[in-house]
Amino acid sequence: MGTMSPVHHVNVVRLVGFCADGFIRALVYEFLPNGSFQNFLSSADNKNSFLGWDKLQDIAIGIAKGIEYLHQGCDHRILHFDIKPHNILLDQNFTLKVSDFGLAKLCSRDQRNSGRVLTMTTVRGMMGYIAPEVFSRNFGNVSYKSDVYSFGTLLLEMVGGRKNFKVMEDSTSQVYFPEWIYNVLEQGDDLRIHIEDQGDAKIAEKLAIVGLWCFQWHPIDRPPMKNVVHMLEREGDNLAIPPNPFSSTSN
C-alpha cells in the first residue's frame, strides 16, 4: 500500500483502496472495462480482433512509458518482473494500464546507478517473457533490464500476433519467430504479416527493431526504457538493426 498509493501515471493501473478484515485482505484497483490486451493481439486467423498498426504503436508507447515511470519516476524503482499481454489492461478509451504487481520488487534510489546486484530467491514471471539472467547469472545481473527484455518479447508478439513461438505457415521446419523476424530485417525483406499499406509496414518494422533491441540476451546490450520510448516515438525509418541476439547464444 505504501509503495503503490503514491503511484500516479496514465499508463499504470491506479490503486483506489484496500480491504483488511481479519484474514481477508485485498487491494482494490480501478476497473478497466476492455480487459486484457491479450484479447486484442493481432492474429492472422482472427482479423476481427486486430486493432490496427497506429493503435498498436500507441499501445507500445504507452506500455513503455508506464514501465519507464516505474523504473524512474517513483520514490523507489519498481521492477515489475511480469510484463506480458495478460497484465496490460485497457480502459474504456483503450488507454492501456500496466497492472498486476504481485511479482514486483523494489530497489532504493541509491541502487539506480550503483551497479549493486539484485538478489532473488525464485524465478519471477511467465515462461517466454522471463529474461535469461533471471535463470542464469552467466548472462548478467538481474536488474530493471529484465523488464526491458520482457517488453521486447511483448513487442515481437505484437508484430507477429500469436505466432511468436509457433511454426511459420510457409515453413517446412520449426522456426523461432524472433529469430525469423531478425533474419528478415537483416536481409532487407518485407515483414510478410498483417500489412495493408506502406505506413503500416513502417510501424511494424519499427516495433520489430525496437523489440529486438530489448530482446538482447545480455542486459548490458539492452537500452533503458527512456531510450526505448524515444525510439518508439521517432518518425522515419532510420532505426539501426541491433546485433544478432541469436548468434551470441552459441558463443
C-alpha positions in Angstrom: 0.0 0.0 0.0 2.8 2.4 0.9 4.5 1.8 -2.4 1.6 1.8 -4.7 -0.5 4.6 -3.2 1.6 7.5 -4.5 2.0 5.9 -8.0 0.1 8.0 -10.4 0.6 7.7 -14.1 -1.8 7.5 -17.0 -0.3 4.1 -18.1 -0.1 2.4 -14.7 -3.2 1.0 -13.0 -4.4 3.1 -10.1 -4.8 1.7 -6.6 -8.0 3.1 -5.1 -8.2 1.3 -1.8 -7.7 -1.9 0.2 -9.5 -4.3 2.4 -8.1 -5.7 5.7 -10.8 -7.6 7.6 -9.3 -10.4 9.6 -7.8 -12.9 7.2 -9.5 -11.2 4.2 -7.0 -8.8 2.6 -7.3 -7.3 -0.8 -6.0 -4.4 -2.9 -8.7 -2.6 -4.9 -7.7 -1.2 -8.3 -9.6 0.9 -10.8 -11.9 -1.0 -13.1 -10.8 -1.3 -16.8 -13.8 -2.5 -18.9 -11.9 -3.5 -22.0 -9.9 -6.2 -20.2 -6.6 -7.6 -21.1 -4.5 -6.7 -24.1 -4.0 -10.4 -24.7 -7.5 -10.4 -26.2 -6.6 -7.9 -28.9 -3.2 -9.2 -30.1 -3.1 -9.3 -33.9 -3.5 -12.7 -35.4 -3.6 -13.8 -39.0 -6.6 -16.0 -38.3 -8.5 -13.5 -36.2 -8.6 -10.2 -38.0 -11.7 -9.1 -36.2 -9.7 -8.5 -33.1 -6.9 -6.6 -34.8 -6.7 -3.0 -33.5 -4.6 -1.6 -36.4 -1.0 -0.6 -36.5 -1.5 3.0 -35.5 -3.2 1.8 -32.3 -0.6 -0.9 -31.7 2.1 1.8 -31.9 0.2 3.9 -29.4 -0.2 1.0 -27.1 3.5 0.1 -27.4 4.5 3.7 -26.5 2.1 3.7 -23.6 3.4 0.4 -22.1 7.0 1.7 -22.5 6.1 5.0 -20.7 4.4 3.1 -17.9 7.4 0.9 -17.4 9.8 3.9 -17.6 7.7 5.6 -14.9 8.0 2.5 -12.6 11.8 2.4 -13.2 12.5 6.2 -12.9 9.5 8.2 -11.7 8.7 6.7 -8.3 10.3 7.1 -4.9 11.6 3.6 -5.3 12.4 1.9 -8.5 9.7 -0.7 -9.1 10.8 -3.8 -11.1 7.6 -5.4 -12.4 9.0 -8.9 -13.4 5.8 -9.9 -15.1 5.4 -7.8 -18.2 3.1 -9.7 -20.6 -0.1 -9.1 -22.6 -2.3 -10.5 -19.8 -1.1 -7.8 -17.4 -1.7 -4.9 -19.8 -5.3 -3.7 -19.3 -7.3 -1.3 -21.4 -9.8 1.3 -20.2 -13.0 2.5 -22.0 -10.9 4.6 -24.3 -8.4 1.8 -25.0 -5.8 3.6 -22.9 -3.5 0.9 -21.5 -2.5 0.4 -17.9 0.4 -1.8 -16.7 -1.1 -3.9 -13.9 -0.5 -6.8 -11.6 2.4 -6.1 -9.2 2.3 -9.5 -7.4 5.8 -10.3 -8.5 7.2 -6.8 -8.4 10.4 -6.0 -6.4 11.6 -2.6 -5.1 15.0 -1.0 -5.4 16.0 2.0 -3.3 17.1 5.2 -5.0 20.8 4.5 -4.4 20.6 1.3 -6.4 19.6 3.1 -9.6 23.2 3.8 -10.7 25.2 1.9 -8.2 25.6 -1.4 -10.0 24.6 -3.4 -6.9 23.4 -6.9 -7.7 19.7 -7.5 -7.1 19.2 -10.8 -5.2 16.3 -13.1 -6.0 15.3 -16.3 -4.4 12.8 -17.5 -7.1 12.4 -17.1 -10.8 9.7 -14.5 -11.5 7.5 -14.1 -14.5 5.9 -16.2 -17.3 7.8 -18.6 -19.4 8.7 -16.9 -22.8 8.9 -13.5 -21.2 11.5 -14.1 -18.5 14.9 -12.6 -19.1 17.8 -15.1 -19.4 19.7 -13.6 -16.4 16.7 -14.5 -14.2 17.5 -18.1 -14.9 21.3 -17.9 -15.1 23.8 -15.2 -13.9 26.0 -16.2 -16.8 24.0 -13.7 -18.8 24.5 -10.8 -16.3 22.9 -9.4 -13.2 19.1 -9.2 -12.6 18.0 -5.6 -12.8 15.5 -3.3 -14.4 16.8 -4.5 -17.7 14.9 -7.8 -17.1 11.7 -5.8 -17.6 13.2 -4.4 -20.8 13.6 -8.0 -22.1 10.0 -8.9 -21.3 8.8 -5.7 -23.1 10.9 -6.7 -26.1 9.2 -10.1 -26.2 5.8 -8.3 -26.0 6.7 -6.1 -28.9 7.7 -9.0 -31.1 4.4 -10.7 -30.2 2.5 -7.6 -31.2 4.3 -7.7 -34.6 3.6 -11.4 -35.2 0.4 -12.0 -33.3 0.2 -15.3 -31.5 2.7 -16.9 -33.9 5.6 -15.8 -31.7 6.8 -19.3 -30.8 4.9 -21.3 -33.4 5.8 -22.7 -36.8 5.7 -20.1 -39.6 2.9 -21.1 -42.0 5.1 -21.1 -45.1 8.0 -23.1 -43.5 8.7 -26.8 -43.6 10.6 -26.7 -40.3 10.3 -25.3 -36.8 11.2 -21.6 -36.8 11.6 -19.4 -33.7 9.7 -16.3 -34.6 12.0 -13.7 -33.1 15.0 -15.2 -35.0 12.9 -15.4 -38.2 12.0 -11.7 -37.9 15.6 -10.7 -37.3 16.7 -12.6 -40.4 14.0 -10.9 -42.5 15.0 -7.4 -41.3 18.7 -8.1 -41.8 18.1 -9.2 -45.4 16.0 -6.1 -46.0 12.9 -8.1 -46.8 9.3 -7.1 -46.1 7.6 -8.4 -43.0 5.1 -10.8 -44.5 2.5 -10.3 -41.8 -0.8 -8.4 -41.4 0.1 -5.4 -43.5 -2.2 -3.3 -45.7 -0.2 -0.2 -46.7 3.3 1.3 -46.6 2.6 3.2 -43.4 1.6 0.0 -41.6 4.8 -1.6 -42.9 7.0 1.1 -41.4 5.2 0.9 -38.0 5.6 -2.9 -37.9 9.3 -2.7 -38.9 9.9 -0.1 -36.1 8.2 -2.2 -33.5 10.2 -5.2 -34.6 13.5 -3.4 -34.5 12.9 -1.9 -31.1 11.7 -5.3 -29.8 14.9 -6.9 -31.0 17.0 -4.2 -29.2 15.1 -5.0 -26.0 15.4 -8.8 -26.7 19.2 -8.9 -26.4 20.4 -11.8 -24.3 22.8 -9.8 -22.2 21.3 -7.0 -20.0 24.1 -4.6 -20.8 23.1 -4.7 -24.5 19.5 -3.7 -23.9 18.5 0.0 -23.8 16.9 1.6 -20.8 13.2 2.3 -21.1 13.8 6.0 -21.6 15.7 5.2 -24.8 13.0 2.7 -25.8 10.3 5.4 -25.6 12.5 7.7 -27.7 12.9 5.0 -30.4 9.2 4.2 -30.5 8.3 7.9 -30.8 10.7 8.6 -33.6 9.4 9.3 -37.1 11.0 7.8 -40.2 12.8 4.5 -40.9 16.3 5.1 -39.8 16.5 2.9 -36.8 19.6 0.7 -36.8 19.1 -3.0 -36.6 20.6 -4.4 -33.3 23.3 -7.0 -33.0 22.0 -10.5 -33.7 21.0 -11.8 -30.3 20.7 -15.4 -31.6 24.3 -15.8 -32.8 25.5 -14.6 -29.3 23.8 -17.5 -27.6 26.1 -20.0 -29.3 29.3 -18.2 -28.4 
